[in-house]
């Protein structure tokens, strides 16, 4: 079974490792990584956007999203058990100038 809880607990299978070792690579900052270029192009087309952006971690993606949707002084309201509340508060303040507020959400599954 693969554990998808977090990008830090999933371990690659032997097949995944072999694929990664054989993949062509390049510097993605200079647009030279064919895998990243392909991934960004596919996702841009999938969502009808001009371009895509690869983010190597959930934290990076969260911080970009928060910065995109807030202005300095805004409040980010999130579940008190969420990753951004538990582990990314400093990033929210530093990167976006926003503050976080945690709320307790119901864990009940609707009938």
C-alpha positions as CSV (number, residue, x, y, z in Angstrom):
1,X,0.0,0.0,0.0
2,X,1.2,3.5,-0.8
3,X,0.8,6.1,1.9
4,X,-0.4,9.4,0.4
5,X,-0.7,11.3,3.7
6,X,2.2,13.5,2.9
7,X,4.9,14.1,0.3
8,X,7.5,13.2,3.1
9,X,6.2,9.7,4.0
10,X,5.7,8.1,0.6
11,X,8.6,6.0,-0.4
12,X,9.3,5.1,-4.0
13,X,8.9,1.5,-5.2
14,X,11.8,-0.2,-7.0
15,X,10.1,0.4,-10.3
16,X,9.7,4.1,-9.4
17,X,13.4,4.3,-8.5
18,X,14.5,2.6,-11.8
19,X,12.3,5.1,-13.8
20,X,13.8,8.1,-11.9
21,X,17.3,6.8,-12.5
22,X,16.7,6.4,-16.3
23,X,14.8,9.7,-16.8
24,X,16.5,12.5,-18.8
25,X,17.1,15.5,-16.6
26,X,18.2,19.1,-16.9
27,X,18.1,22.4,-15.1
28,X,14.4,23.3,-14.7
29,X,15.3,26.9,-13.8
30,X,16.7,27.3,-17.4
31,X,13.8,25.3,-18.9
32,X,16.2,22.4,-19.7
33,X,14.4,19.5,-17.8
34,X,12.2,17.6,-20.3
35,X,10.1,15.9,-17.5
36,X,9.3,19.2,-15.8
37,X,8.6,20.9,-19.2
38,X,6.3,18.1,-20.2
39,X,4.5,18.1,-16.9
40,X,3.9,21.9,-17.0
41,X,2.7,21.8,-20.6
42,X,0.3,18.9,-19.9
43,X,-1.2,20.5,-16.9
44,X,-1.5,23.9,-18.6
45,X,-3.4,22.3,-21.5
46,X,-5.5,20.3,-19.1
47,X,-6.7,23.4,-17.3
48,X,-6.8,25.7,-20.3
49,X,-4.0,27.9,-19.0
50,X,-1.2,29.7,-20.7
51,X,1.5,28.0,-18.6
52,X,1.9,25.5,-15.7
53,X,4.2,25.7,-12.7
54,X,5.8,22.6,-11.1
55,X,6.0,22.9,-7.3
56,X,8.2,20.2,-5.6
57,X,6.3,20.2,-2.3
58,X,2.9,20.7,-0.8
59,X,4.3,23.5,1.4
60,X,5.6,25.4,-1.5
61,X,2.2,25.0,-3.3
62,X,0.3,26.1,-0.2
63,X,2.5,29.2,0.2
64,X,2.1,30.2,-3.4
65,X,-1.7,29.8,-3.2
66,X,-1.9,31.8,0.0
67,X,0.2,34.6,-1.5
68,X,-1.9,34.6,-4.6
69,X,-5.2,35.0,-2.7
70,X,-4.2,37.4,0.1
71,X,-2.8,40.8,0.8
72,X,-0.7,41.9,3.7
73,X,-2.9,42.1,6.8
74,X,-5.4,39.5,5.6
75,X,-6.5,36.6,7.8
76,X,-6.2,33.0,6.6
77,X,-8.9,30.9,8.4
78,X,-8.2,27.2,8.4
79,X,-8.9,24.1,10.3
80,X,-6.8,23.9,13.5
81,X,-5.6,20.4,12.5
82,X,-4.6,21.5,8.9
83,X,-1.0,21.4,7.8
84,X,-0.9,25.1,7.1
85,X,-2.2,25.9,10.6
86,X,0.1,23.4,12.4
87,X,3.3,23.8,10.4
88,X,3.2,26.8,8.0
89,X,2.2,29.8,10.2
90,X,5.6,31.4,10.0
91,X,5.6,31.0,6.2
92,X,2.2,32.7,5.9
93,X,3.4,35.7,7.9
94,X,6.8,35.9,6.2
95,X,5.7,35.3,2.6
96,X,2.3,36.9,2.6
97,X,2.2,39.2,5.5
98,X,-1.0,37.5,6.5
99,X,-2.0,35.9,9.8
100,X,-3.6,32.5,10.5
101,X,-6.6,31.7,12.6
102,X,-7.6,28.1,13.4
103,X,-11.1,26.8,13.8
104,X,-12.3,23.4,14.9
105,X,-14.2,21.7,12.0
106,X,-16.6,18.8,12.4
107,X,-15.0,15.4,11.6
108,X,-18.4,13.8,11.1
109,X,-19.1,12.2,7.7
110,X,-22.5,13.4,6.4
111,X,-25.2,10.7,6.2
